Amino acid sequence: MSEELEELVKKIKAKDLREEAKKRGIKTACVKKIDIAKQLPRDVVEKLGSK
């Protein structure tokens, strides 16, 4: 599962991930993209990856 997540995250722009995280109150400063993605719901990450 984590390999799938890593592949999805590679396709997503950091800006898009941060915007989604901020909507949910997730800290985004000094955090890697993969760590933000792990905190977001799976369906949100998949939706961002399919853009």
C-alpha positions in Angstrom: 0.0 0.0 0.0 2.8 2.5 0.8 4.4 1.9 -2.6 1.1 2.8 -4.3 0.9 5.9 -2.1 4.4 6.9 -3.0 3.7 6.6 -6.7 0.5 8.7 -6.4 2.3 11.4 -4.4 5.0 11.7 -7.2 2.2 12.7 -9.6 0.8 15.3 -7.3 2.0 18.9 -7.0 3.1 19.9 -3.5 0.9 23.0 -3.8 -2.2 20.9 -4.4 -1.4 18.6 -1.4 -0.9 21.6 0.9 -4.2 23.2 -0.1 -6.1 20.0 0.7 -4.2 19.6 4.0 -4.9 23.2 5.0 -8.7 22.7 4.4 -8.5 19.9 6.9 -6.3 21.7 9.5 -3.3 19.5 8.8 0.1 21.1 9.5 2.0 21.6 6.2 5.2 23.5 7.3 8.4 21.5 7.2 6.6 18.3 6.2 7.3 16.1 3.2 4.7 15.5 0.6 4.4 11.8 1.5 3.8 12.7 5.2 1.0 15.1 4.2 -0.5 12.4 1.9 -0.5 9.8 4.7 -2.7 12.2 6.8 -5.2 12.9 4.1 -8.0 10.5 3.3 -7.1 8.0 0.7 -9.8 9.1 -1.8 -8.6 12.7 -1.7 -5.0 11.6 -2.5 -6.3 9.4 -5.4 -8.4 12.2 -6.8 -5.4 14.6 -6.7 -3.2 11.9 -8.4 -5.7 11.5 -11.2 -5.6 15.2 -12.2 
